[in-house]
Amino acid sequence: MADAVDAPRALRARLALPDEAATRRLGADLARALTRGDVVALGGDLGAGKSTLARAAIRALAGSDTLDVPSPTFTLVHTYDGTPPVAHFDLYRLGGAGELDELGFEEAAEDGIVLVEWPQRAPEVEARATISIALEAGPEGGRIATIAADPQAGPRLARSLAIRDFLGEAGFGEAPRRAFTGDASARRYETVAVTEGGVPATLVLMDSPRQPDGPPIRDGLPYSRIAHLAEDVVPFVAVAQALTGAGFAAPAIRHADLAAGLLLLDHLGSETLLDEEGRPVPDRYEAAVLCLADLHAAALPATLAVPGGTPYEVPAYDRRAMGIEVELVLDWYMPRVMGRPASASERALFTEIWSGLFDELRAAETGLVLRDFHSPNVIWRPGETGRARIGLIDFQDAVIGPVAYDVASLAQDARVTIAPELEARLVSAYVARRRAEPGFEPFEFERAYAIMGAQRASKILGIFVRLLERDGKPQYLRHIPRIRAYLSRTLGHPSLAALAALYADWGLTAGEDEAASI
């Protein structure tokens, strides 16, 4: 176990590495903490394990256990393509500081990740290092790694070492870790390769430390509090347990550290609702919407149990939460489209129209809203039957609100184009499944579906621009034409006539050609 000290926010640790496998694990754990601009100085005598450590880190960064990583003893540097690129230096035979410049050290350190053996041959490398690891023989065999990191790299590396300790507590301390698909949030995921009963299996690690509140934006509260976004892993644990208890396929939680924000979960599978070409598979989408129908019919309670903790109260998706979300289209998307912020009178009209729409939602059926129910977050499980074919994995921001929201989230998938015919099929399948239930009103559902579809589309337009301008993530912009087209399609509902006219005046929606091309 690491003996780590955060002083002040600069990591210092000593690790016992009893064998070469432990050195390789440290290299892989190091890789999980590295980012562009990191320089890792690897010190130690000949045969101390520097190359073993560097090789393991490079292979982990590349996501390949078999990548050829030769020692750069004679060439002095080897480079590896990637995002970011990686450079592996061995300075044992370095002739002088000028030679380091010729090798392109500074460029490599600016553009990517650099691992350097024998850094003491070039003092400027040691001065530039964000992480330093010195390897020496242990008193009882094996090696000792002495680790130091600067205030930027230290918390990242400390977190990675804490994850290794967490896996040890779960009985998987030697399990290989690998980066897993992420999302637009601050959460990170890894796969963990384990063996259970002699059979290889894959688990998923969720790394979701408690998020600090942002600046207050209204009534002394930050956006996350107003919009009821999860600030820790407790909501995920509570909702996961409720879903599995009601017979739905959510990940079982193998091990949890709620305070640290670490969860070890069952892996529900890798197939999604899309085919190999990334196109929606209609039968899978229909199975997903029928799963939603069953979930809404189940009427899960708003107060959920948390193992070993205080019961969790699922927040209400109230008009304040829906309103702050929809304002994202004004705050981020409108300035991009119109080249200026909304005026006070425009904001007042926008607020008046949406307030009227939220009034109409008073008659809507409410229940558990998973809130992000679309293709990246729905697992297709072909070996199962019924509702178990649909794996649910993203629900930490669940709220109690109009259930039509999740149907719109699926039938107007933000990440893949859903043709009007498929959308109509999904809505019809949902209504047919629920029509016989006492109290289900198809007309009220249709109206709530249109309002929540417009609310979600408006919110997402703002979020995707915010991801670019605030978070430096431009990849989401490619989805904007699709969202505009969905919004234009939805605004045809009579309840949205005033909003349709406003958005058309502002040029926020798609033109006829763009909407027809979806």
C-alpha positions, 0 to 999 in steps of 0.5 A: 500500500502506498504511504502518500502525503499531500504536502501541500498538494505535492505527492510524496510516497514510498511503494514496496514492489516485491516482484517485477509484476508489481513494478509493471502494475506501478507503470500501468497505474502511473499511465492512468495519471499521465496527461499532456505535458507530463515529464516522468524522471525515472532514477535508479542504478543499472538493473533497478527496473526503470525500463520495466516500469517505462515499458509497462506505462507505455503499453498501458498508454497505448492500450496494448499489452503486446506493444514492442517497447525496446530500450532506447539505450543506443538511439537515446529516444523512441517515440510512440504515436497516440493522443497524446504522443509518448517519448521514451528517453534513455540518457545514459549515453547522452553526450551533453545538453546540446544533444538533448536539444537535438533529440527534441526533448522540449518539443516532446515535453510540450506536445505529449508525455515524456518518460526519461531514464537516467534523468540525472545526466541532464539537470534540466530534465530533472528540473522539468519533471512533473513526476520523479520515481527513484527505484532501489533494492528493497531490504528484503528483496524486490524494489522500493519506489520513492515517488514525488510529484508536483502540485499538478501531477500529484493529485492525479497520481495519488488518485491512481494509487488510491484506486489500486488500494481500493481494488486491493480492498475488493480482493483484486489488488493485482488486477490489470486496469485499462482506460474505458469509454468516458462521457462528457462529465468529470467521471472516469471509467476503467475496466478491471480484468479479474478471474472468478472461480477460474473464469476470466471476467471484466468489471468496471471501475467508476472514478467519480470524486465528489465535485466541488460546487461551482459559483452561485448563479441564482438564489445563492446556489450553483448550477449543479444544485439548481439542476439537481446534478449528482455531486457524489456517487450516493445517487448512483448507488441508491438508484442502481439498487432500486432498479435491480430490486425491481427486476431491471438490469443495472450494474451490481455494485461489488465494492464501494467507497462512497466518501472517495467516490469509487465504485466497482461494478459488474460489466453489463456488456459492450453492445449498444442499440447501434449496429457495427456501422453506428446505425440504430437497430429498430428492434433494439430501440423498441426493446429499450422503449418498452423497458422504459414503459415497464419502469414507468409502470413500476412507479419506484418510490422517491426515497431509496435505500443506501447500503450502510447510509442515510436513505437517498431522496431523489430530487424533484425535476421541478420548474426551477431545474427545468428552467435553468437547463433550458436557459443554456440555449440562451446563455451559450447557443444563442450568442453563437448563432446570433453573435450577441447575448439575449437582451433583457426583453428577449429573456423575459419573453423566453421565460414567459413562454417556458413558464407557460409550458411548465404550467402545462406539465402539471397534468403530466405523469411523473416518476423516476426519470433516468435523464440520459437514456440514449444510445451511449448509455443503454446496453444491448444484452442479446443473451437475455430476455425481456427487460433484462435485454436492456442494461441501464448504466447512467442514472446518477442524475435521476430525478422525479419528473415527467416520465415523457422526458426519457422517452424523448431522450431515446426517440430523439437520440442526441448521438445518432439520427432517429428517422421520423418513422422510427421515432413514431414507432417508438412512441407508439410502442410505448403508448400501446404498452401502457394504454391499458394502465389505469390513469395513463392518458395518451393525450397528456403523454403526447403533450408532455413528450413534445414539451420535454423533447423541446426542453431537452433539445434546447438544453443540449444545444447549449451544453454542446456549445458550452463543452466547446467554449468552456471545456475545450471539447469540440467533438460535440458540435457535430451533433448540433444539426441533428438536435436542431432538426429534432427541435424543429420536428418537435415544435410542430406540436400545437402546445409549442406554437409560441415557442416555435415562433420565438425560436424561428425569429431568433434563427435557433432551429433548422431550416426546412432542408436541414430538418428534412435531411435527418 
